[in-house]
Structure formats: structure tokens, C-alpha cells
């Protein structure tokens, strides 16, 4: 499956800053991951169809 993002070009804006990096971008309308909708009308659907992809230096935090 492909991952697909549908956004409103006139409304898309990144709000994250160096000091406050955990901010959502506005203007993202729908997101599909592995064919499953995870963002609908800008709201998370609580579905998590993806999987974690890590590199060779990844260390699991306990």
C-alpha cells in the first residue's frame, strides 16, 4: 500500500519552532497509511497501521 497525504495548499502551515517542536501542521486534511485512514478531516482516527522503522544505531529505551 502507498501512504497518501491530502492537504489544502492554501491553508497548509507548519507551526513547529526550534523552541516548541511538537506542533501539528494545519491544512493537512486526510492521511492514509498502508491503505488505512489515520487522519480524517484533520482529526486523528486512533488507528496505527504502520510499523516502526529504525536504523542500525537504534537503542530501545527501557
PDB file with SEQRES, HELIX, SHEET and CRYST1 records, atoms N, CA, C and O in Angstrom:
SEQRES   1 A   62  UNK UNK UNK UNK UNK UNK UNK UNK UNK UNK UNK UNK UNK          
SEQRES   2 A   62  UNK UNK UNK UNK UNK UNK UNK UNK UNK UNK UNK UNK UNK          
SEQRES   3 A   62  UNK UNK UNK UNK UNK UNK UNK UNK UNK UNK UNK UNK UNK          
SEQRES   4 A   62  UNK UNK UNK UNK UNK UNK UNK UNK UNK UNK UNK UNK UNK          
SEQRES   5 A   62  UNK UNK UNK UNK UNK UNK UNK UNK UNK UNK                      
SHEET    1 AA1 4 UNK A   4  UNK A   7  0                                        
SHEET    2 AA1 4 UNK A  28  UNK A  33 -1                                        
SHEET    3 AA1 4 UNK A  36  UNK A  40 -1                                        
SHEET    4 AA1 4 UNK A  43  UNK A  44 -1                                        
CRYST1    1.000    1.000    1.000  90.00  90.00  90.00 P 1           1          
ATOM      1  N   UNK A   1       0.821  -1.179   0.000  1.00  0.00           N  
ATOM      2  CA  UNK A   1       0.000   0.000   0.000  1.00  0.00           C  
ATOM      3  C   UNK A   1       0.876   1.258   0.000  1.00  0.00           C  
ATOM      4  O   UNK A   1       2.015   1.242   0.467  1.00  0.00           O  
ATOM      5  N   UNK A   2       0.336   2.303  -0.514  1.00  0.00           N  
ATOM      6  CA  UNK A   2       1.039   3.587  -0.511  1.00  0.00           C  
ATOM      7  C   UNK A   2       0.530   4.441   0.645  1.00  0.00           C  
ATOM      8  O   UNK A   2      -0.613   4.298   1.078  1.00  0.00           O  
ATOM      9  N   UNK A   3       1.381   5.320   1.133  1.00  0.00           N  
ATOM     10  CA  UNK A   3       0.957   6.328   2.101  1.00  0.00           C  
ATOM     11  C   UNK A   3       0.560   7.561   1.304  1.00  0.00           C  
ATOM     12  O   UNK A   3       1.276   7.973   0.392  1.00  0.00           O  
ATOM     13  N   UNK A   4      -0.584   8.150   1.649  1.00  0.00           N  
ATOM     14  CA  UNK A   4      -1.125   9.275   0.890  1.00  0.00           C  
ATOM     15  C   UNK A   4      -1.495  10.396   1.856  1.00  0.00           C  
ATOM     16  O   UNK A   4      -2.097  10.149   2.901  1.00  0.00           O  
ATOM     17  N   UNK A   5      -1.131  11.630   1.503  1.00  0.00           N  
ATOM     18  CA  UNK A   5      -1.487  12.808   2.288  1.00  0.00           C  
ATOM     19  C   UNK A   5      -2.248  13.764   1.383  1.00  0.00           C  
ATOM     20  O   UNK A   5      -1.764  14.132   0.314  1.00  0.00           O  
ATOM     21  N   UNK A   6      -3.448  14.168   1.813  1.00  0.00           N  
ATOM     22  CA  UNK A   6      -4.241  15.165   1.093  1.00  0.00           C  
ATOM     23  C   UNK A   6      -4.244  16.438   1.923  1.00  0.00           C  
ATOM     24  O   UNK A   6      -4.613  16.420   3.097  1.00  0.00           O  
ATOM     25  N   UNK A   7      -3.832  17.548   1.311  1.00  0.00           N  
ATOM     26  CA  UNK A   7      -3.764  18.791   2.066  1.00  0.00           C  
ATOM     27  C   UNK A   7      -4.328  19.932   1.250  1.00  0.00           C  
ATOM     28  O   UNK A   7      -4.425  19.861   0.025  1.00  0.00           O  
ATOM     29  N   UNK A   8      -4.698  20.989   1.958  1.00  0.00           N  
ATOM     30  CA  UNK A   8      -5.231  22.209   1.365  1.00  0.00           C  
ATOM     31  C   UNK A   8      -4.051  23.147   1.143  1.00  0.00           C  
ATOM     32  O   UNK A   8      -3.510  23.704   2.098  1.00  0.00           O  
ATOM     33  N   UNK A   9      -3.656  23.321  -0.101  1.00  0.00           N  
ATOM     34  CA  UNK A   9      -2.482  24.121  -0.441  1.00  0.00           C  
ATOM     35  C   UNK A   9      -2.585  25.551   0.080  1.00  0.00           C  
ATOM     36  O   UNK A   9      -1.573  26.144   0.454  1.00  0.00           O  
ATOM     37  N   UNK A  10      -3.785  26.108   0.111  1.00  0.00           N  
ATOM     38  CA  UNK A  10      -3.971  27.482   0.591  1.00  0.00           C  
ATOM     39  C   UNK A  10      -3.901  27.576   2.115  1.00  0.00           C  
ATOM     40  O   UNK A  10      -3.692  28.666   2.649  1.00  0.00           O  
ATOM     41  N   UNK A  11      -4.070  26.463   2.826  1.00  0.00           N  
ATOM     42  CA  UNK A  11      -4.147  26.509   4.283  1.00  0.00           C  
ATOM     43  C   UNK A  11      -2.975  25.835   4.994  1.00  0.00           C  
ATOM     44  O   UNK A  11      -2.844  25.969   6.210  1.00  0.00           O  
ATOM     45  N   UNK A  12      -2.130  25.121   4.272  1.00  0.00           N  
ATOM     46  CA  UNK A  12      -1.070  24.361   4.938  1.00  0.00           C  
ATOM     47  C   UNK A  12      -0.031  25.302   5.541  1.00  0.00           C  
ATOM     48  O   UNK A  12       0.449  26.231   4.892  1.00  0.00           O  
ATOM     49  N   UNK A  13       0.304  25.027   6.816  1.00  0.00           N  
ATOM     50  CA  UNK A  13       1.271  25.857   7.515  1.00  0.00           C  
ATOM     51  C   UNK A  13       1.889  25.059   8.655  1.00  0.00           C  
ATOM     52  O   UNK A  13       1.187  24.392   9.415  1.00  0.00           O  
ATOM     53  N   UNK A  14       3.205  25.134   8.765  1.00  0.00           N  
ATOM     54  CA  UNK A  14       3.943  24.477   9.843  1.00  0.00           C  
ATOM     55  C   UNK A  14       4.037  25.429  11.024  1.00  0.00           C  
ATOM     56  O   UNK A  14       4.420  26.586  10.854  1.00  0.00           O  
ATOM     57  N   UNK A  15       3.691  24.958  12.223  1.00  0.00           N  
ATOM     58  CA  UNK A  15       3.709  25.800  13.417  1.00  0.00           C  
ATOM     59  C   UNK A  15       4.850  25.450  14.363  1.00  0.00           C  
ATOM     60  O   UNK A  15       5.043  26.130  15.371  1.00  0.00           O  
ATOM     61  N   UNK A  16       5.606  24.407  14.056  1.00  0.00           N  
ATOM     62  CA  UNK A  16       6.700  23.997  14.927  1.00  0.00           C  
ATOM     63  C   UNK A  16       7.842  25.000  14.869  1.00  0.00           C  
ATOM     64  O   UNK A  16       8.127  25.590  13.827  1.00  0.00           O  
ATOM     65  N   UNK A  17       8.487  25.176  16.012  1.00  0.00           N  
ATOM     66  CA  UNK A  17       9.670  26.025  16.101  1.00  0.00           C  
ATOM     67  C   UNK A  17      10.768  25.220  16.782  1.00  0.00           C  
ATOM     68  O   UNK A  17      10.518  24.126  17.288  1.00  0.00           O  
ATOM     69  N   UNK A  18      11.963  25.751  16.793  1.00  0.00           N  
ATOM     70  CA  UNK A  18      13.063  25.081  17.484  1.00  0.00           C  
ATOM     71  C   UNK A  18      12.744  24.955  18.969  1.00  0.00           C  
ATOM     72  O   UNK A  18      13.019  23.921  19.578  1.00  0.00           O  
ATOM     73  N   UNK A  19      12.169  25.998  19.554  1.00  0.00           N  
ATOM     74  CA  UNK A  19      11.842  26.004  20.972  1.00  0.00           C  
ATOM     75  C   UNK A  19      10.627  25.138  21.302  1.00  0.00           C  
ATOM     76  O   UNK A  19      10.532  24.610  22.409  1.00  0.00           O  
ATOM     77  N   UNK A  20       9.701  24.987  20.362  1.00  0.00           N  
ATOM     78  CA  UNK A  20       8.455  24.235  20.584  1.00  0.00           C  
ATOM     79  C   UNK A  20       8.187  23.340  19.369  1.00  0.00           C  
ATOM     80  O   UNK A  20       7.304  23.631  18.562  1.00  0.00           O  
ATOM     81  N   UNK A  21       8.957  22.243  19.241  1.00  0.00           N  
ATOM     82  CA  UNK A  21       8.908  21.447  18.012  1.00  0.00           C  
ATOM     83  C   UNK A  21       7.694  20.528  17.859  1.00  0.00           C  
ATOM     84  O   UNK A  21       7.435  20.052  16.754  1.00  0.00           O  
ATOM     85  N   UNK A  22       6.955  20.269  18.913  1.00  0.00           N  
ATOM     86  CA  UNK A  22       5.853  19.306  18.859  1.00  0.00           C  
ATOM     87  C   UNK A  22       4.521  19.987  18.574  1.00  0.00           C  
ATOM     88  O   UNK A  22       3.603  19.952  19.394  1.00  0.00           O  
ATOM     89  N   UNK A  23       4.430  20.598  17.416  1.00  0.00           N  
ATOM     90  CA  UNK A  23       3.212  21.281  16.979  1.00  0.00           C  
ATOM     91  C   UNK A  23       2.745  20.665  15.665  1.00  0.00           C  
ATOM     92  O   UNK A  23       3.558  20.381  14.785  1.00  0.00           O  
ATOM     93  N   UNK A  24       1.461  20.462  15.534  1.00  0.00           N  
ATOM     94  CA  UNK A  24       0.924  19.906  14.305  1.00  0.00           C  
ATOM     95  C   UNK A  24       0.834  20.959  13.208  1.00  0.00           C  
ATOM     96  O   UNK A  24       0.605  22.137  13.481  1.00  0.00           O  
ATOM     97  N   UNK A  25       1.012  20.533  11.997  1.00  0.00           N  
ATOM     98  CA  UNK A  25       0.835  21.383  10.830  1.00  0.00           C  
ATOM     99  C   UNK A  25      -0.654  21.531  10.553  1.00  0.00           C  
ATOM    100  O   UNK A  25      -1.386  20.542  10.617  1.00  0.00           O  
ATOM    101  N   UNK A  26      -1.118  22.722  10.251  1.00  0.00           N  
ATOM    102  CA  UNK A  26      -2.508  22.906   9.869  1.00  0.00           C  
ATOM    103  C   UNK A  26      -2.624  22.812   8.350  1.00  0.00           C  
ATOM    104  O   UNK A  26      -1.656  23.056   7.630  1.00  0.00           O  
ATOM    105  N   UNK A  27      -3.793  22.464   7.878  1.00  0.00           N  
ATOM    106  CA  UNK A  27      -4.040  22.352   6.449  1.00  0.00           C  
ATOM    107  C   UNK A  27      -3.956  20.930   5.923  1.00  0.00           C  
ATOM    108  O   UNK A  27      -4.298  20.676   4.768  1.00  0.00           O  
ATOM    109  N   UNK A  28      -3.500  19.987   6.765  1.00  0.00           N  
ATOM    110  CA  UNK A  28      -3.486  18.579   6.369  1.00  0.00           C  
ATOM    111  C   UNK A  28      -4.880  18.039   6.636  1.00  0.00           C  
ATOM    112  O   UNK A  28      -5.349  18.070   7.774  1.00  0.00           O  
ATOM    113  N   UNK A  29      -5.542  17.549   5.609  1.00  0.00           N  
ATOM    114  CA  UNK A  29      -6.948  17.160   5.721  1.00  0.00           C  
ATOM    115  C   UNK A  29      -7.108  15.659   5.963  1.00  0.00           C  
ATOM    116  O   UNK A  29      -7.795  15.252   6.900  1.00  0.00           O  
ATOM    117  N   UNK A  30      -6.473  14.831   5.116  1.00  0.00           N  
ATOM    118  CA  UNK A  30      -6.596  13.378   5.220  1.00  0.00           C  
ATOM    119  C   UNK A  30      -5.232  12.738   5.048  1.00  0.00           C  
ATOM    120  O   UNK A  30      -4.419  13.193   4.245  1.00  0.00           O  
ATOM    121  N   UNK A  31      -4.979  11.652   5.826  1.00  0.00           N  
ATOM    122  CA  UNK A  31      -3.747  10.887   5.694  1.00  0.00           C  
ATOM    123  C   UNK A  31      -4.113   9.408   5.710  1.00  0.00           C  
ATOM    124  O   UNK A  31      -4.888   8.954   6.552  1.00  0.00           O  
ATOM    125  N   UNK A  32      -3.540   8.665   4.763  1.00  0.00           N  
ATOM    126  CA  UNK A  32      -3.715   7.217   4.694  1.00  0.00           C  
ATOM    127  C   UNK A  32      -2.350   6.553   4.836  1.00  0.00           C  
ATOM    128  O   UNK A  32      -1.396   6.939   4.161  1.00  0.00           O  
ATOM    129  N   UNK A  33      -2.255   5.553   5.714  1.00  0.00           N  
ATOM    130  CA  UNK A  33      -1.031   4.785   5.909  1.00  0.00           C  
ATOM    131  C   UNK A  33      -1.372   3.320   5.672  1.00  0.00           C  
ATOM    132  O   UNK A  33      -2.273   2.775   6.309  1.00  0.00           O  
ATOM    133  N   UNK A  34      -0.656   2.692   4.763  1.00  0.00           N  
ATOM    134  CA  UNK A  34      -0.937   1.290   4.403  1.00  0.00           C  
ATOM    135  C   UNK A  34      -2.402   1.089   4.022  1.00  0.00           C  
ATOM    136  O   UNK A  34      -2.975   0.037   4.303  1.00  0.00           O  
ATOM    137  N   UNK A  35      -3.007   2.084   3.389  1.00  0.00           N  
ATOM    138  CA  UNK A  35      -4.384   1.982   2.936  1.00  0.00           C  
ATOM    139  C   UNK A  35      -5.427   2.249   4.008  1.00  0.00           C  
ATOM    140  O   UNK A  35      -6.623   2.131   3.742  1.00  0.00           O  
ATOM    141  N   UNK A  36      -5.000   2.608   5.217  1.00  0.00           N  
ATOM    142  CA  UNK A  36      -5.913   2.861   6.330  1.00  0.00           C  
ATOM    143  C   UNK A  36      -5.895   4.360   6.646  1.00  0.00           C  
ATOM    144  O   UNK A  36      -4.827   4.960   6.763  1.00  0.00           O  
ATOM    145  N   UNK A  37      -7.069   4.955   6.783  1.00  0.00           N  
ATOM    146  CA  UNK A  37      -7.146   6.379   7.072  1.00  0.00           C  
ATOM    147  C   UNK A  37      -6.792   6.634   8.535  1.00  0.00           C  
ATOM    148  O   UNK A  37      -7.458   6.129   9.438  1.00  0.00           O  
ATOM    149  N   UNK A  38      -5.732   7.427   8.766  1.00  0.00           N  
ATOM    150  CA  UNK A  38      -5.301   7.749  10.117  1.00  0.00           C  
ATOM    151  C   UNK A  38      -5.603   9.193  10.496  1.00  0.00           C  
ATOM    152  O   UNK A  38      -5.576   9.538  11.677  1.00  0.00           O  
ATOM    153  N   UNK A  39      -5.890  10.040   9.510  1.00  0.00           N  
ATOM    154  CA  UNK A  39      -6.312  11.419   9.747  1.00  0.00           C  
ATOM    155  C   UNK A  39      -7.513  11.685   8.852  1.00  0.00           C  
ATOM    156  O   UNK A  39      -7.432  11.533   7.633  1.00  0.00           O  
ATOM    157  N   UNK A  40      -8.627  12.081   9.460  1.00  0.00           N  
ATOM    158  CA  UNK A  40      -9.856  12.346   8.710  1.00  0.00           C  
ATOM    159  C   UNK A  40     -10.352  13.731   9.079  1.00  0.00           C  
ATOM    160  O   UNK A  40     -10.614  14.011  10.249  1.00  0.00           O  
ATOM    161  N   UNK A  41     -10.480  14.596   8.086  1.00  0.00           N  
ATOM    162  CA  UNK A  41     -10.909  15.985   8.310  1.00  0.00           C  
ATOM    163  C   UNK A  41     -10.046  16.667   9.379  1.00  0.00           C  
ATOM    164  O   UNK A  41     -10.552  17.443  10.189  1.00  0.00           O  
ATOM    165  N   UNK A  42      -8.739  16.370   9.374  1.00  0.00           N  
ATOM    166  CA  UNK A  42      -7.801  16.988  10.300  1.00  0.00           C  
ATOM    167  C   UNK A  42      -7.737  16.374  11.677  1.00  0.00           C  
ATOM    168  O   UNK A  42      -6.977  16.850  12.520  1.00  0.00           O  
ATOM    169  N   UNK A  43      -8.508  15.333  11.938  1.00  0.00           N  
ATOM    170  CA  UNK A  43      -8.549  14.692  13.256  1.00  0.00           C  
ATOM    171  C   UNK A  43      -8.007  13.273  13.165  1.00  0.00           C  
ATOM    172  O   UNK A  43      -8.291  12.555  12.206  1.00  0.00           O  
ATOM    173  N   UNK A  44      -7.214  12.863  14.179  1.00  0.00           N  
ATOM    174  CA  UNK A  44      -6.647  11.518  14.213  1.00  0.00           C  
ATOM    175  C   UNK A  44      -7.745  10.493  14.447  1.00  0.00           C  
ATOM    176  O   UNK A  44      -8.645  10.719  15.256  1.00  0.00           O  
ATOM    177  N   UNK A  45      -7.677   9.366  13.745  1.00  0.00           N  
ATOM    178  CA  UNK A  45      -8.702   8.323  13.871  1.00  0.00           C  
ATOM    179  C   UNK A  45      -8.351   7.269  14.920  1.00  0.00           C  
ATOM    180  O   UNK A  45      -9.126   6.337  15.134  1.00  0.00           O  
ATOM    181  N   UNK A  46      -7.194   7.399  15.577  1.00  0.00           N  
ATOM    182  CA  UNK A  46      -6.696   6.442  16.576  1.00  0.00           C  
ATOM    183  C   UNK A  46      -6.317   5.101  15.967  1.00  0.00           C  
ATOM    184  O   UNK A  46      -6.162   4.122  16.697  1.00  0.00           O  
ATOM    185  N   UNK A  47      -6.164   5.031  14.666  1.00  0.00           N  
ATOM    186  CA  UNK A  47      -5.686   3.818  14.008  1.00  0.00           C  
ATOM    187  C   UNK A  47      -4.191   3.968  13.759  1.00  0.00           C  
ATOM    188  O   UNK A  47      -3.716   5.050  13.412  1.00  0.00           O  
ATOM    189  N   UNK A  48      -3.457   2.879  13.937  1.00  0.00           N  
ATOM    190  CA  UNK A  48      -1.998   2.907  13.788  1.00  0.00           C  
ATOM    191  C   UNK A  48      -1.544   1.721  12.942  1.00  0.00           C  
ATOM    192  O   UNK A  48      -0.989   0.760  13.476  1.00  0.00           O  
ATOM    193  N   UNK A  49      -1.775   1.777  11.622  1.00  0.00           N  
ATOM    194  CA  UNK A  49      -1.467   0.632  10.767  1.00  0.00           C  
ATOM    195  C   UNK A  49       0.006   0.504  10.386  1.00  0.00           C  
ATOM    196  O   UNK A  49       0.406  -0.524   9.840  1.00  0.00           O  
ATOM    197  N   UNK A  50       0.802   1.497  10.654  1.00  0.00           N  
ATOM    198  CA  UNK A  50       2.209   1.463  10.257  1.00  0.00           C  
ATOM    199  C   UNK A  50       3.042   0.629  11.208  1.00  0.00           C  
ATOM    200  O   UNK A  50       2.524   0.014  12.140  1.00  0.00           O  
ATOM    201  N   UNK A  51       4.347   0.619  10.959  1.00  0.00           N  
ATOM    202  CA  UNK A  51       5.257  -0.073  11.851  1.00  0.00           C  
ATOM    203  C   UNK A  51       6.504   0.783  12.022  1.00  0.00           C  
ATOM    204  O   UNK A  51       6.829   1.603  11.164  1.00  0.00           O  
ATOM    205  N   UNK A  52       7.190   0.585  13.124  1.00  0.00           N  
ATOM    206  CA  UNK A  52       8.382   1.344  13.444  1.00  0.00           C  
ATOM    207  C   UNK A  52       9.528   0.898  12.541  1.00  0.00           C  
ATOM    208  O   UNK A  52       9.801  -0.296  12.415  1.00  0.00           O  
ATOM    209  N   UNK A  53      10.187   1.854  11.922  1.00  0.00           N  
ATOM    210  CA  UNK A  53      11.356   1.578  11.090  1.00  0.00           C  
ATOM    211  C   UNK A  53      12.538   2.251  11.774  1.00  0.00           C  
ATOM    212  O   UNK A  53      12.522   3.461  12.003  1.00  0.00           O  
ATOM    213  N   UNK A  54      13.562   1.466  12.100  1.00  0.00           N  
ATOM    214  CA  UNK A  54      14.717   2.004  12.812  1.00  0.00           C  
ATOM    215  C   UNK A  54      16.001   1.695  12.052  1.00  0.00           C  
ATOM    216  O   UNK A  54      16.060   0.769  11.243  1.00  0.00           O  
ATOM    217  N   UNK A  55      17.006   2.479  12.330  1.00  0.00           N  
ATOM    218  CA  UNK A  55      18.310   2.285  11.719  1.00  0.00           C  
ATOM    219  C   UNK A  55      19.209   1.431  12.602  1.00  0.00           C  
ATOM    220  O   UNK A  55      18.792   1.013  13.682  1.00  0.00           O  
ATOM    221  N   UNK A  56      20.440   1.165  12.161  1.00  0.00           N  
ATOM    222  CA  UNK A  56      21.345   0.277  12.896  1.00  0.00           C  
ATOM    223  C   UNK A  56      21.786   0.838  14.246  1.00  0.00           C  
ATOM    224  O   UNK A  56      22.223   0.072  15.105  1.00  0.00           O  
ATOM    225  N   UNK A  57      21.685   2.148  14.460  1.00  0.00           N  
ATOM    226  CA  UNK A  57      22.093   2.735  15.723  1.00  0.00           C  
ATOM    227  C   UNK A  57      20.985   2.839  16.754  1.00  0.00           C  
ATOM    228  O   UNK A  57      21.211   3.355  17.848  1.00  0.00           O  
ATOM    229  N   UNK A  58      19.779   2.356  16.425  1.00  0.00           N  
ATOM    230  CA  UNK A  58      18.630   2.469  17.326  1.00  0.00           C  
ATOM    231  C   UNK A  58      18.851   1.656  18.589  1.00  0.00           C  
ATOM    232  O   UNK A  58      19.309   0.514  18.531  1.00  0.00           O  
ATOM    233  N   UNK A  59      18.522   2.253  19.741  1.00  0.00           N  
ATOM    234  CA  UNK A  59      18.584   1.553  21.022  1.00  0.00           C  
ATOM    235  C   UNK A  59      17.246   1.704  21.714  1.00  0.00           C  
ATOM    236  O   UNK A  59      16.754   2.819  21.886  1.00  0.00           O  
ATOM    237  N   UNK A  60      16.660   0.600  22.110  1.00  0.00           N  
ATOM    238  CA  UNK A  60      15.373   0.597  22.796  1.00  0.00           C  
ATOM    239  C   UNK A  60      15.535   1.199  24.183  1.00  0.00           C  
ATOM    240  O   UNK A  60      16.373   0.749  24.964  1.00  0.00           O  
ATOM    241  N   UNK A  61      14.730   2.220  24.492  1.00  0.00           N  
ATOM    242  CA  UNK A  61      14.770   2.835  25.817  1.00  0.00           C  
ATOM    243  C   UNK A  61      13.886   2.045  26.751  1.00  0.00           C  
ATOM    244  O   UNK A  61      12.756   1.702  26.402  1.00  0.00           O  
ATOM    245  N   UNK A  62      14.390   1.753  27.937  1.00  0.00           N  
ATOM    246  CA  UNK A  62      13.631   0.960  28.912  1.00  0.00           C  
ATOM    247  C   UNK A  62      13.063   1.824  29.994  1.00  0.00           C  
ATOM    248  O   UNK A  62      12.395   1.321  30.898  1.00  0.00           O  
TER     249      UNK A  62                                                      
END                                                                             
